[in-house]
Amino acid sequence: MDLLRPYEEMSALAAAMAEAARGERWDELARLEARVAGLRDALASVPPPALDAAQRTRKANLIRLILDNDAEVRRHTAPWMEHVRAFLAAGARGRDLRRAYGPGLRG
């Protein structure tokens, strides 16, 4: 068994996630993220394997690639998330105003 296979898969999925985020394909991004989460959970559930120096270097490089792609995803999702936060906050303010001043108030 290739000890680095889960990291290779996560790296490939992270690259696909970055591509989906660049293309604003949010449903695809969510599906890919769920697959990465499954791999991450599987890795966390077992003790880390003993790796030789070359394997440790490859693992570190894969983790860097994963983190770089994660940063790319965040660059594309952050503006959308801020828009959602503002939208939800406006809705909450409207509900608070209606509770305070009655249902006839439009907010």
GIDA-V687044 format. One record per backbone hydrogen bond with DSSP energy under -1.0 kcal/mol. NH is the residue of the N-H (numbers start at 1). CO is the residue of the C=O. If there is no record, write none. Layout:
nh = <NH;NH>
co = <CO;CO>
//
This chain:
nh = <5;8;9;10;11;12;13;14;15;16;17;18;19;20;21;22;23;24;25;26;29;30;31;32;33;34;35;36;37;38;39;40;41;42;43;44;46;56;57;58;59;60;61;62;63;64;65;66;67;68;69;70;71;72;73;74;75;76;77;78;81;82;83;84;85;86;87;88;89;90;91;92;93;94;95;96;97;98;99;100;101;102;105>
co = <2;4;5;6;7;8;9;10;11;12;13;14;15;16;17;18;19;21;20;24;25;26;27;28;29;30;31;32;33;34;35;36;37;38;39;40;43;52;53;54;55;56;57;58;59;60;61;62;63;64;65;66;67;68;69;70;71;72;73;74;77;78;79;80;81;82;83;84;85;86;87;88;89;90;91;92;93;94;95;96;97;98;102>
//
